[in-house]
Amino acid sequence: MLTKIKNKTKSLSHFIWLILLIIITFLVTYFYDNKIKTQNENLKKTLSNVYFQKVINKITSNLVNRYNEFEYIVKTGDTYESIINTLKISKNEKKIFLETIKKNKKIRILRPNQKIYFKIDIKNKPIITEFILEISKKKEIYFVRDLENKKFKSKLLEKNLTKVITYKESKITNSLYQSAINLKIKPNIIIEFARLYGFQVDFQRDVWKNDSFQIIYEEFLNEDGKIIETGNIIFANLSLQNQDLKLYRHEYKKNKIDYFDENGKSMKKTLMKTPINGARLSSSFGKRKHPILGFTKMHTGTDFAAPTGTPILASGDGIVVRAQWCGGGGNCVKIKHNRVYQTVYAHMSKFGRGIKKGARVKQGQVIGYVGSTGLSTGPHLHYEVIENGKKINSQKLKLPSGKVLKGDQRKNFEVNKIKIDVLKSNLISKM
């Protein structure tokens, strides 16, 4: 009897284990199948997303590559004709643009530093699809192309900006540029500051460690307090070895603005002392052993070593008489300033926008960029000054200063100078 009970118990135990085994097998199979199914679904989604992303990327790429966008800043002497001629578009496109401008009285007159934004569709034939012309710091006109009749529709846009007068000062520990950047001064203000002093100061050799600068300028902020753009420099001071070089912005005639020192004397001269900022004098005027040709010959210019791409400035107003390849001089530009002076700039990597024979340039305008073209051992600018047909040492050239205010102009300047000095004191007291 006992044996029968043991056999029944053993059979029941085997049955239970069998049932458990079947359940475990079912569960493993179920979850494994679900895992495989989930993985397959995820894989499908991934592949679908990858494909979709490729499609999106292709569409976006086509859209991005389809348009060229750039901003042009108006220079003194610019016209709408000269500006539109810098664009690679058809004569008919240029004609449509100029006719659009003529119909709008608000924008017929161009002002220096005015901004024009262009958007050009380069698919098939390049056409201007839209452009924006700044009227003032707070207003601009937006033109958009109606592709059906090829005409532009315009709309006046109000920029809700607040003008703020900003004061900054600092010691120059490394370079003027880096010291100003550390103060979060916008690069265009730094470049303009350097340009103002470019007639008198060589920033590579005249500025010493712990010299200092002060500057008052305009900033335009949006509703969130973000700086959208900068305006004019109102006051500047460069203190070199404890000698202050102060400059005041002053309108001495209607629409005639310049920067004058404390004695009402303009900083402008016929030619700037150096046509490049932050460069190192690498070879002076005179006899030297040519680094490539190997023999001693007269070096008829001054060499300034600087990184490739550094902007080169016109040292004075004038007309471009050459902008081409000049053999050993590589890409070079020659400017005639007046009956007496001409200047040459050689070894450029490329020319500035619109720089070609016959183009008019203003003092401080970018005419090209440092390179190492022609007979050159490294990136630098070879700069020549020609006086009455003879090449002379530009570093020893002494030129008369610009305008000196007299009479009522001087009185008006003195009043304006006092106002700026008071403004400066107030801004310093708030720091």
C-alpha positions as CSV (number, residue, x, y, z in Angstrom):
1,M,0.0,0.0,0.0
2,L,2.8,2.3,1.0
3,T,4.6,1.6,-2.3
4,K,1.5,2.5,-4.3
5,I,1.2,5.9,-2.4
6,K,4.9,6.6,-3.1
7,N,4.4,5.8,-6.8
8,K,1.3,8.1,-7.0
9,T,3.2,10.9,-5.3
10,K,6.2,10.5,-7.6
11,S,3.8,10.5,-10.7
12,L,2.1,13.7,-9.4
13,S,5.5,15.4,-8.8
14,H,6.6,14.6,-12.3
15,F,3.3,16.0,-13.6
16,I,3.7,19.2,-11.7
17,W,7.3,19.6,-13.0
18,L,6.1,19.0,-16.5
19,I,3.4,21.7,-16.1
20,L,5.9,24.1,-14.7
21,L,8.3,23.3,-17.6
22,I,5.5,24.0,-20.1
23,I,4.6,27.3,-18.4
24,I,8.3,28.4,-18.3
25,T,8.8,27.5,-22.0
26,F,5.7,29.4,-22.9
27,L,6.7,32.5,-21.0
28,V,10.3,32.4,-22.4
29,T,8.9,32.0,-25.9
30,Y,6.3,34.8,-25.4
31,F,8.8,37.4,-24.0
32,Y,11.5,36.4,-26.6
33,D,9.0,36.8,-29.5
34,N,7.8,40.2,-28.0
35,K,11.4,41.3,-27.7
36,I,12.2,40.4,-31.3
37,K,9.0,42.1,-32.4
38,T,9.9,45.3,-30.5
39,Q,13.4,45.3,-31.9
40,N,12.0,44.9,-35.4
41,E,9.6,47.7,-34.8
42,N,12.4,49.9,-33.4
43,L,14.6,49.0,-36.3
44,K,11.8,50.0,-38.8
45,K,11.3,53.3,-37.0
46,T,15.1,54.0,-37.0
47,L,15.4,53.2,-40.7
48,S,12.3,55.3,-41.4
49,N,13.8,58.2,-39.4
50,V,17.1,57.9,-41.1
51,Y,15.5,58.0,-44.4
52,F,13.2,60.8,-43.4
53,Q,16.2,62.7,-42.0
54,K,18.1,62.2,-45.3
55,V,15.2,63.6,-47.2
56,I,15.0,66.6,-44.8
57,N,18.7,67.2,-45.1
58,K,18.6,67.1,-48.8
59,I,15.7,69.6,-49.0
60,T,17.4,71.9,-46.4
61,S,20.7,71.6,-48.3
62,N,19.0,72.6,-51.5
63,L,17.4,75.5,-49.8
64,V,20.6,76.7,-48.1
65,N,22.7,76.3,-51.3
66,R,20.1,78.0,-53.4
67,Y,20.5,81.5,-51.8
68,N,23.4,83.8,-51.3
69,E,23.0,86.4,-48.5
70,F,25.2,89.2,-47.6
71,E,25.3,92.7,-46.0
72,Y,26.8,95.8,-47.7
73,I,27.9,98.8,-45.6
74,V,27.8,102.0,-47.5
75,K,31.0,104.0,-47.9
76,T,31.5,107.6,-48.7
77,G,31.2,108.1,-52.4
78,D,29.1,105.0,-53.0
79,T,26.1,105.1,-55.3
80,Y,23.4,102.5,-55.9
81,E,24.9,101.9,-59.3
82,S,28.4,101.2,-57.8
83,I,26.9,98.9,-55.2
84,I,24.7,96.9,-57.5
85,N,27.7,96.5,-59.9
86,T,29.4,94.4,-57.2
87,L,26.8,91.7,-57.5
88,K,27.1,89.0,-60.1
89,I,23.6,89.4,-61.6
90,S,22.4,90.3,-65.1
91,K,22.1,93.8,-66.5
92,N,18.3,93.4,-66.5
93,E,18.3,92.5,-62.8
94,K,20.4,95.6,-62.0
95,K,18.0,97.7,-64.0
96,I,15.0,96.4,-62.0
97,F,16.8,97.1,-58.7
98,L,17.7,100.7,-59.7
99,E,14.1,101.4,-61.0
100,T,12.8,100.2,-57.6
101,I,15.1,102.5,-55.8
102,K,14.1,105.5,-57.9
103,K,10.4,105.0,-57.1
104,N,11.0,105.3,-53.4
105,K,11.8,108.9,-52.3
106,K,12.9,107.8,-48.8
107,I,15.9,105.9,-49.9
108,R,17.2,107.9,-52.9
109,I,20.1,109.4,-50.9
110,L,22.8,107.1,-49.5
111,R,24.6,107.8,-46.2
112,P,28.0,106.4,-45.1
113,N,27.6,103.3,-42.8
114,Q,24.1,102.7,-44.0
115,K,23.4,98.9,-44.3
116,I,21.9,97.1,-47.2
117,Y,21.0,93.4,-47.0
118,F,20.7,91.3,-50.2
119,K,19.2,87.8,-50.6
120,I,19.9,86.3,-54.1
121,D,18.4,83.2,-55.6
122,I,21.3,81.6,-57.5
123,K,19.3,78.7,-59.0
124,N,19.2,79.0,-62.8
125,K,19.7,82.8,-63.4
126,P,20.7,84.7,-60.2
127,I,17.9,87.1,-59.2
128,I,17.4,89.3,-56.1
129,T,14.5,87.9,-54.2
130,E,14.6,90.4,-51.4
131,F,16.6,93.3,-50.0
132,I,16.5,95.4,-46.9
133,L,17.7,99.0,-46.7
134,E,18.3,100.7,-43.4
135,I,16.8,104.2,-43.2
136,S,17.9,104.8,-39.6
137,K,18.9,102.9,-36.5
138,K,15.2,102.3,-35.8
139,K,13.7,102.0,-39.3
140,E,14.3,99.9,-42.4
141,I,12.5,99.2,-45.7
142,Y,11.9,95.6,-46.6
143,F,11.6,94.8,-50.4
144,V,10.4,91.3,-51.5
145,R,10.1,90.1,-55.1
146,D,6.8,89.2,-56.6
147,L,8.0,86.4,-59.0
148,E,4.9,86.7,-61.2
149,N,5.4,90.3,-62.4
150,K,9.1,90.5,-61.3
151,K,8.4,93.7,-59.3
152,F,9.2,94.4,-55.7
153,K,6.7,95.1,-52.9
154,S,8.0,97.2,-50.0
155,K,7.1,97.5,-46.3
156,L,8.4,99.9,-43.7
157,L,9.6,98.1,-40.6
158,E,10.1,99.7,-37.2
159,K,13.0,98.3,-35.1
160,N,12.1,98.7,-31.5
161,L,15.6,99.6,-30.3
162,T,16.8,101.7,-27.4
163,K,20.0,103.8,-27.8
164,V,22.4,103.5,-24.9
165,I,25.6,105.5,-24.4
166,T,28.3,103.2,-23.2
167,Y,31.6,104.0,-21.5
168,K,34.6,101.6,-21.3
169,E,38.2,101.9,-20.2
170,S,41.1,99.6,-19.7
171,K,44.8,99.1,-19.5
172,I,46.4,97.5,-22.6
173,T,48.0,94.4,-21.2
174,N,48.6,92.4,-24.4
175,S,47.1,94.2,-27.4
176,L,44.4,96.9,-27.9
177,Y,42.2,94.4,-29.7
178,Q,42.3,91.7,-27.0
179,S,41.9,94.3,-24.1
180,A,38.8,95.7,-25.8
181,I,37.4,92.2,-26.5
182,N,37.8,91.4,-22.8
183,L,35.5,94.3,-22.1
184,K,33.0,92.9,-24.5
185,I,33.4,95.8,-27.0
186,K,32.2,94.8,-30.4
187,P,34.9,94.2,-33.0
188,N,33.6,96.9,-35.4
189,I,34.0,99.6,-32.7
190,I,37.6,98.4,-32.0
191,I,38.4,98.6,-35.7
192,E,36.9,102.1,-36.0
193,F,38.8,103.2,-32.8
194,A,42.1,101.9,-34.4
195,R,41.2,103.6,-37.7
196,L,40.8,107.0,-36.0
197,Y,44.3,106.8,-34.5
198,G,45.8,105.2,-37.6
199,F,46.9,108.6,-38.9
200,Q,49.2,109.2,-35.9
201,V,49.7,105.9,-34.1
202,D,51.5,102.7,-35.1
203,F,49.7,100.1,-32.9
204,Q,52.6,97.6,-33.2
205,R,55.4,99.9,-32.1
206,D,53.9,103.0,-30.4
207,V,51.7,101.1,-27.9
208,W,53.4,99.8,-24.8
209,K,52.2,97.4,-22.0
210,N,50.0,99.2,-19.4
211,D,49.2,102.1,-21.8
212,S,45.4,102.6,-21.6
213,F,42.3,103.7,-23.5
214,Q,38.9,105.2,-22.9
215,I,35.9,105.2,-25.2
216,I,32.3,106.4,-25.3
217,Y,30.1,105.0,-28.0
218,E,26.5,104.2,-28.9
219,E,24.8,100.8,-28.6
220,F,21.3,99.8,-29.7
221,L,19.5,97.3,-27.6
222,N,16.3,95.3,-28.2
223,E,13.5,94.7,-25.7
224,D,15.4,91.9,-24.2
225,G,18.4,94.1,-23.5
226,K,20.5,92.4,-26.2
227,I,22.9,94.5,-28.2
228,I,21.7,94.4,-31.8
229,E,24.1,96.9,-33.3
230,T,26.5,99.7,-32.4
231,G,26.5,103.3,-33.5
232,N,29.1,106.2,-33.4
233,I,32.1,106.7,-31.3
234,I,31.5,109.9,-29.4
235,F,34.8,110.2,-27.5
236,A,38.1,108.4,-27.6
237,N,41.3,108.7,-25.6
238,L,44.5,106.7,-26.1
239,S,47.0,107.2,-23.3
240,L,50.5,106.4,-24.5
241,Q,53.3,106.6,-22.0
242,N,51.1,109.0,-19.9
243,Q,50.4,111.2,-22.9
244,D,46.7,111.6,-23.7
245,L,45.5,111.7,-27.3
246,K,41.8,112.7,-26.9
247,L,39.4,112.8,-29.8
248,Y,35.9,114.3,-29.9
249,R,33.2,113.6,-32.5
250,H,31.9,116.9,-33.9
251,E,29.6,118.1,-36.7
252,Y,31.5,121.2,-37.9
253,K,29.2,121.8,-40.8
254,K,25.8,120.4,-41.8
255,N,26.3,116.7,-42.4
256,K,30.1,117.2,-42.1
257,I,31.4,115.2,-39.2
258,D,35.0,114.5,-38.1
259,Y,37.0,113.8,-35.0
260,F,39.1,116.6,-33.5
261,D,41.7,116.8,-30.7
262,E,41.4,119.1,-27.7
263,N,42.7,122.0,-29.8
264,G,40.1,121.6,-32.6
265,K,42.6,119.9,-35.0
266,S,41.5,117.0,-37.1
267,M,43.5,113.8,-36.9
268,K,43.2,113.2,-40.6
269,K,46.3,113.5,-42.7
270,T,46.9,113.0,-46.4
271,L,48.1,109.5,-45.8
272,M,47.8,107.2,-42.8
273,K,51.0,106.3,-41.0
274,T,50.5,102.6,-41.6
275,P,47.8,100.9,-43.8
276,I,47.4,97.9,-41.6
277,N,46.7,97.4,-37.9
278,G,48.5,95.0,-35.6
279,A,51.3,94.2,-38.0
280,R,55.0,93.8,-37.3
281,L,57.6,95.8,-39.3
282,S,59.6,93.0,-40.9
283,S,61.7,94.9,-43.4
284,S,62.4,98.6,-43.7
285,F,63.1,100.9,-46.6
286,G,66.7,100.8,-48.0
287,K,69.3,98.4,-49.3
288,R,69.0,94.7,-48.3
289,K,69.8,91.2,-49.4
290,H,66.8,89.9,-51.2
291,P,65.4,86.9,-49.3
292,I,64.6,85.0,-52.5
293,L,66.9,86.4,-55.3
294,G,69.9,86.3,-53.0
295,F,71.6,89.5,-54.0
296,T,71.7,92.9,-52.5
297,K,69.3,95.5,-54.0
298,M,67.3,98.5,-53.0
299,H,64.1,97.7,-51.0
300,T,61.8,100.5,-52.2
301,G,59.1,100.0,-49.6
302,T,58.2,98.9,-46.1
303,D,57.2,95.3,-45.2
304,F,54.6,94.6,-42.5
305,A,54.4,90.9,-41.4
306,A,50.8,89.8,-40.5
307,P,48.6,86.7,-40.7
308,T,47.1,85.8,-44.1
309,G,43.7,87.5,-44.4
310,T,44.5,90.6,-42.3
311,P,42.6,93.6,-43.9
312,I,44.8,96.1,-45.8
313,L,43.5,99.7,-45.7
314,A,43.8,102.5,-48.3
315,S,46.1,105.0,-46.6
316,G,44.3,107.9,-48.2
317,D,41.5,109.0,-50.5
318,G,42.1,108.3,-54.2
319,I,41.5,106.4,-57.4
320,V,42.7,102.8,-58.0
321,V,45.0,102.9,-61.1
322,R,46.0,99.2,-60.8
323,A,44.4,96.1,-59.2
324,Q,46.0,93.1,-60.9
325,W,48.9,90.6,-60.8
326,C,52.2,92.5,-60.7
327,G,54.8,89.7,-61.2
328,G,57.1,89.5,-58.2
329,G,54.6,91.7,-56.3
330,G,51.8,89.2,-56.7
331,N,48.4,90.6,-56.4
332,C,48.9,94.4,-56.0
333,V,46.9,97.6,-55.8
334,K,48.1,101.1,-56.8
335,I,46.3,104.2,-55.7
336,K,46.7,107.7,-57.0
337,H,45.9,110.1,-54.1
338,N,46.6,113.5,-55.8
339,R,49.2,115.1,-58.1
340,V,51.9,114.4,-55.6
341,Y,51.3,111.0,-53.9
342,Q,50.7,107.5,-55.0
343,T,50.8,104.3,-52.9
344,V,51.3,100.6,-53.7
345,Y,50.2,97.5,-51.8
346,A,51.7,94.1,-52.8
347,H,51.6,90.4,-52.1
348,M,47.8,90.4,-51.4
349,S,45.9,87.1,-51.0
350,K,42.9,88.7,-52.6
351,F,41.4,92.1,-53.4
352,G,38.7,93.9,-51.5
353,R,35.1,94.0,-52.7
354,G,34.7,96.4,-55.7
355,I,38.5,97.1,-55.9
356,K,39.3,97.4,-59.6
357,K,40.9,100.0,-61.9
358,G,39.0,103.3,-61.8
359,A,37.3,102.6,-58.5
360,R,37.3,105.5,-56.0
361,V,38.4,104.6,-52.5
362,K,38.3,106.4,-49.1
363,Q,40.9,106.6,-46.5
364,G,40.7,103.6,-44.2
365,Q,38.6,101.5,-46.7
366,V,39.6,97.8,-47.0
367,I,41.3,97.3,-50.4
368,G,42.6,93.8,-50.0
369,Y,44.0,91.2,-47.6
370,V,47.4,90.1,-46.5
371,G,48.9,87.2,-48.5
372,S,52.1,85.8,-49.8
373,T,51.6,85.9,-53.6
374,G,54.5,86.6,-56.0
375,L,58.1,86.6,-54.7
376,S,57.4,86.2,-51.0
377,T,58.7,84.1,-48.2
378,G,55.7,84.5,-46.0
379,P,52.5,86.5,-45.5
380,H,53.1,90.2,-45.4
381,L,52.3,93.5,-46.9
382,H,54.8,95.4,-49.1
383,Y,53.8,99.0,-48.9
384,E,55.3,101.8,-51.1
385,V,54.8,105.6,-51.1
386,I,55.6,107.5,-54.3
387,E,56.2,111.2,-54.1
388,N,56.3,113.1,-57.4
389,G,57.3,109.9,-59.1
390,K,60.0,108.9,-56.7
391,K,59.7,106.0,-54.1
392,I,60.4,107.3,-50.6
393,N,60.5,106.0,-47.0
394,S,56.9,106.0,-45.8
395,Q,58.0,105.8,-42.1
396,K,59.9,109.1,-42.3
397,L,57.2,110.9,-44.3
398,K,55.8,114.0,-42.5
399,L,52.5,115.2,-43.7
400,P,50.4,118.2,-42.6
401,S,47.4,117.5,-40.4
402,G,43.9,117.9,-41.6
403,K,41.3,120.6,-40.9
404,V,41.8,123.1,-38.0
405,L,38.6,124.7,-36.6
406,K,38.6,128.5,-36.4
407,G,36.2,131.3,-35.6
408,D,32.6,130.2,-35.0
409,Q,33.4,126.6,-35.8
410,R,35.9,126.6,-33.0
411,K,33.5,128.2,-30.6
412,N,30.8,125.5,-31.4
413,F,33.4,122.8,-31.0
414,E,34.4,124.1,-27.5
415,V,30.8,124.0,-26.4
416,N,30.4,120.4,-27.8
417,K,33.7,119.3,-26.1
418,I,32.4,120.6,-22.7
419,K,29.2,118.6,-23.2
420,I,31.1,115.4,-24.0
421,D,33.4,115.9,-21.0
422,V,30.4,116.3,-18.7
423,L,28.8,113.2,-20.2
424,K,32.1,111.3,-19.6
425,S,32.1,112.4,-15.9
426,N,28.5,111.3,-15.4
427,L,29.1,107.9,-17.0
428,I,32.2,107.3,-14.9
429,S,30.3,108.2,-11.7
430,K,27.7,105.5,-12.5
431,M,30.3,102.7,-12.9
